[in-house]
């Protein structure tokens, strides 16, 4: 799946969430899902990325919104593994599963990590298919 074919699941708008979240209040009422892209190679910025992700996860207006975390750049040698990325983002025990997990009436937010390479066009399609099952 390439990025141009994602239109079958999602509208073609891309929002740089951290900038929007900092400057506009009330914007989240229109959010169906959050896709959070992390550079899996740039380990020095994991702390910063965790801080931004934690801010989004703790936003009450996003409490029921599914979160797809994409660890990008796995095509680069020494990029973090999925397990390492989960650990550094504090998600080791908080993801909900990659299959079709029934979370109806569970009061649990769908949240999962998928590793990808945008350059090599791999991995993110599985993530977008996963998150699409939770969009109402």
N, C-alpha and C positions, 0 to 999 in steps of 0.2 A: 504494500500500500504506500503510495506516495502522498505528500501533503496535499496535492490538488484533489485527490479523491476523498478527502475527509469531509467535503461538503455534503456528502450523503448523510452524515451524522450530525454535523454542526454547522452553524452559520459561519461565514467566512471572515468574521471579525476577530482580530487578535488584540488583546489588551495587555499592556505591560502592568500586571496586577500590583506590583509593589508601588509604583508611582501613583496609580489611581487610588490605591488604598490610603496613601499618605495625604493626598490633596483633595479628595472629594468624600464628603460624608453622604450616606444614604444611597450610594451607588450599588450596593450589594443586593438590593431587592430584585434585580434583574438577572442575577447569577444562577445558572442551572448547574454548573460544575466548575471546579477550579482545576486547571492543569498547571502544575508547578514544575518548571524545568530547572534541573540542577546540573551544573557542569561536574560530572563524575571524575574528571581528571584534575580539576583545580581544588585539591584538598585543603589548601590554605584558606579557602573561603567558605568551608563547611559551617563554621561557627556563625558567620554572617547569614548564610542561607537558612540555617536552623532558626535563627532569631526572626527572620522574615516569615518563615513558614509557621512558627509558633504564634506570631501575631495574627496571621490569617486563621489558623485553627482555633484561636481563642475568641475570634470575632463572633459575637452572639448572632449576628444576622447571617452568618454562614454555618450555623450549627447543624443544619440538616442537608447541607450541600456536599455532594461527593467530591473527594479529592483524589486526583491522579497525580502521582509524583513520578516524573520522568528523569531518570539518571542518564544524561546524554554523554556522548563522546566515548562510548565503550570501544570504539575502533582504535583508540589511542592506547599503546602499551602503558601499563601501570595505572590505568584508570581504576577507580574503586570498583570493587565487586558490589553486587546488590546488598549482600549482608553488611559490608562495611558502610555503605551509604545509609542503610536503615539505622545502623548504630549511631552514626554521627548526626543524623537528623532526629534521633530520639524516637524512632518509629518501630523498634524491634518487636515490641509486644502490642502494637496498636493497629496493625493492618488487618483487613477483613477477609482476605483470600482472593485469589485470581480467577477462580471459576465463577460460575453463576451461583452466588451466595444469596439466599433469601434473607433480607434484612427487614422485611415489612414488619411493622409493629415491634421492632426490637430496640428502637431508640438508639441505634448504632449508626454512626456516619460511615458510609462506604469510603474506604481509604486504602490505597494500594500503591506499591512501588513497581515500576517497570523500567528495565534498562533498555537504552536505545542508542542508535547512532543516526542522527538526522542526515548526516553527509552520506552514509551508506544506505539510507532509506530502510532501516530495520528496527524492529522492536516497538516503535511508537504506535503502530497500527493495532497491535494487541492491546495496548493501553487504552486507546480511544474506543475500541470495541468494548472493553471492560466497562469503562465509565459510561458509555452510552446506555447500558442496561439500567442504570440508576437515574437517568434523566427523566423527569416526569413530563 
